[in-house]
Amino acid sequence: MWRLTRIGLVVLVTCSACRSGGDEGRESGAAGAESVATPEPETGPRSADPVPGVEFPPVPTTATVGQAVLAPDAATLATRLADPTAPIEFHAATLVSVGSVESELSMPFVDNFLCPNALIVPAGDTTGAAVGTTAVFLTGLRFEPGLIVALRDDGAAEIVERPNEDTRPATSPPGQWWPLESERTPGAKVLCASEDRREDQYTLVHSTDGLMLVADSSRAPTVFSAAQCATLPLNAAVSIGTRIRGMAMGRLRELTVTGIDGNTGVVTATFDFHGEVRETSFIAGTYQVL
């Protein structure tokens, strides 16, 4: 069972009373009411449902001590416990110690705290990064794919989400971006269909052999079976006139390819919007060929 304890900021701990037996607790309290010891927070598994509000199994983390990661902060986790529909806000953090279900993180200006491993996204290796390729980067409390337009000497990258629409690239510091190496890299886009068969695009947070933990545009985490989801290829074969499907003006739409950048692979496509022809662009890994 989950509850909240405040030590500087809010952290997650187990409910020791849930394990110790109510009668024994009352007897010991009556015998020594004048001095009651405060139990230390435990570091072992805390719940069979470690991600508040969704059913996702306990998982290890692939991050190592000292590695840069993206993760919710302690306040976000506390809010999520109180309201399972609350969004997850991702921030830059550093892994301090590794646990089997939760790991300890540090963030600037706050005390260290525990976070479920399933919500810890390790920053990838940027050694092979190249201009004109797709990367994952932290933007606006979420992480998304974008196109690398410049690499800086200090390890930062300049990235745009929509190459033909974003006039100013975002500068992403080291540890907050990495190349999108595969269709199952955290930050990759996936199409998942809910039980009512309504399909939408999500950002991959964590995957197991049979489940995918994803976040939608409002950063609300959801779990789908792998059978309900389709990954989006990084090397899709397209030509002028190819029909594709991707996010445009806030929803999943069908579009027609009208242009392809031979250097970056960026696809320009048009769609009908209430009788008007609208144009948008897609980077590799953000659209599906029909």
N, C-alpha and C positions, 0 to 999 in steps of 0.2 A: 504494500500500500504506500502511496506517496503522501508526504506532508511537507510543510515548509519550516525551515529553521533559519533564523537570521544570525549570521556571523559576519559582521561588516555589511556585506550584501547578502541577498537570498541565495542559498545553495540547496541542493537536493540531498535529503537523507532518508534513511529508512525509519519506519515507525517501530521502535523496539518494543513498545507495549503490545503490538500485534503479535509478537512472537513469544513474549514472556508469559502469558497466562494471567488473566485478570485477577483471580483469587490470590495468587502468590504476591502480586503487586500490592493488593490492598493490605495483606497481612504484614508485609515488610514495611509499608508506609505507616501502619498503626504502631509498629514496634519502634521505629526510629524516625519519627516525624520531624525531629529537631535537625537532623542532618541527612539531606537527600543528595546523593551523588548525581551529577549530570553525566550521562553516558557520552562517550566520544562518538562522533560520526563514524559509521562503518565505511569500509572501502570496497566491500564485495558487491555482488549483484543485488540490486534493490527492487526489482520488479520483473515479472514475466512480460510486461508491456512497457519497455523502457522509454519509448518515445511518447510523451504525453498526448493523448487524444487519438492515436492511431494504433493499429495492431501490427507491429513490426517486431520481429524477434531480436533478442540480444545478439549483437555482432561485435567482433573485434575491430580495432582500427588499424589501418595500414600505415598511419603516421608514426613517426619516431620522435623521441624526446628532442626538443629544440626546433622541430620543424614548424614552418609557417602553415597555418590552416585557416579555413573559414568556418564559422560556427555561430550559433545564437549566443547572446550574452546571458548572464544570470537573470537579469530582469525579464528578458523575453521568455526564458524557461519558466520562471515563476508565474508570469501572466498566462502562459500556455496551460499550466496546471489548473489555474482557476477557471480558465475559459478554453476548452479544447478546440474551439473554432478560431482562436486568435492566430494571426499570421506569425510566421517565423522570420525574424530579422537576422540576417547574416552579417558578421563583422570579422575583421582580421584579428587573429589570435595566434598564440604560440603554445604548442603542446609541452606541458611540464612533466607529467607522468602518465603512464599508460595503465588502464584497467581493463578487465575482461568485458565489462558492459558500459562503464563510464570512464572517462579520462579527465585528468585535471588540466585546465587551461589557464593561461594568463592573458589579460588584455590591459591596455594602458588605463591608469587612473582607477582601477577597481581591484578588489581582492580576488585571488585565485578561486576558481569554482569548478564543479564537476558538470560535465556535459555528456549526454548519451553518445556513444561512439557512432551511431547511425547518422547523427546530425553533424559530425565532424568531417569536413571536406579537406583532405590534405592538398596543399599546393603542389602542383606537378613540377617536373624538371623543365627549365626553360632553355637548356643548352642548345637544343636543335631548333629553337624558334626562328622564324623567318618572316620578313615583311610579305604581305599578300596572302598569309595563311590564317586559318581560323584559330582563335584562342578563347579561353574562358576567362572572364574577369569580373571582379566585384564592382557592382554599380547600383547605387540607390538601395542598399540593404538587401540586394539579391545578386545572384551571379548568373551571367548570361554569356552566350557565344558572341564573339565580335571579330572583326577583321583587323589584323595588325597592320598599321600604316607606317609605323616608325618604331625602331628599337633604340633606346638611349644608353649611353655609357654607364649610367648609374644603375642599370638593371630594370628600369621602368620601361613600359611600352605604351605607345599611343594607339588607341583602339576605337573603332566605330562599330555600332550595332547595325546600322543601315547605311552602307557606303554611299548610296545615291541620295540619301536624305539628310544624314547628319553632317552639318557644315563644320563642326568643331570636334575633333577626336578627344576622348577622355584619356588623361594620363593615369595609368595604373601602376602603382609602386611595386617593387619586388615583393613576392609572397602573396600578391593579390591578383595574379594572372598566370596562366600557363597554356601551352598549346593544347588544343583539342585533339588528342591522339587517336581516339577511337569513338565509336558510336555509343559505348558504355562508360566513357569517362564522365565523372561528375561534372555537371554543367551542360552536358549534351542534351539536345531536344529529343523528346519522344512523343509519339501520338498514342494516347490511351483511351479506350472506350469504357465508359461506366456501365453499370448493370442495365440501364435503360438504353444502352447502345449509343449514347451520345458521345461523340469523339471530340477530343480537345488536345491541345499541345501543352506539354509540361516540361519542366526542367528536372533532369535526373539528379537526385541527391545521393542515393545509395542503392545498390542492387545486390541481391543474392541470386542463387540459382533459379529460384522460382518466383521471387517477388521484386517489385520496384517501389522504392520510396521516392516520391516526386513532389514538386512544388508547382503550383499554378502561378498565374501572373500576379495574384494577390499574396503570394508566398505562403499559402495554406498547404501544409503537408498532407498527402494522400497516399494510400498504398494500393497498388494494382498487382494482379498476378502478371507474370511475364507474358502469358498468353493473351492478355488484354492489351498489350502494348506493341508498338512497332517502332524500331529505331530508325533514324534518318541517316542515310548514307553520306559519307564525306566525299565520295567520288562518284556522284550520280552522273549517268550518261544522259546529257540533254542536248538538244539542238533547237534552232529557231522553229517555233510552232509546237514544241513539246508541252503537253499539259502537266501542270504540277499542282501541288496543294501546299499551302503554307499560311502563316498568320499575316493578315493585312487588315488594317483599320479595326484591330481589336477582336477579330474572330478568324476562324479557320475558313479559308476560301479556296476555290479552284481558279487557277490563273493560266495564262498562255505565255510561254517564253518568247520575248521579243529581242533579247540581246544577251550576249555572253562575253565577259571580259576574259580574253585569252591569257592574261597574266595572273589574275587572282581567282578566276572561276566564278566571280560574282555574276548572278543571273538577274537580268531585268525582266519583269513580267507584268502583264496587264490583266485587269479584271473588270467586270461590269458592276457598277454601283448605281443602282436606280436609273439605268439608262445612260449613264456617263461612263466613259472609259477612264479608269484610274491606273496609275503605274506605281510600282514599288520594286524593291530589290531584295535579293536573298544571298547570303553567304553559304558556303558549303556546310552541310549538316543541319540546315534549318528548313528544308523543304522535302517533299515526297514526290517522286515521279509517278504519275497515274498511268 
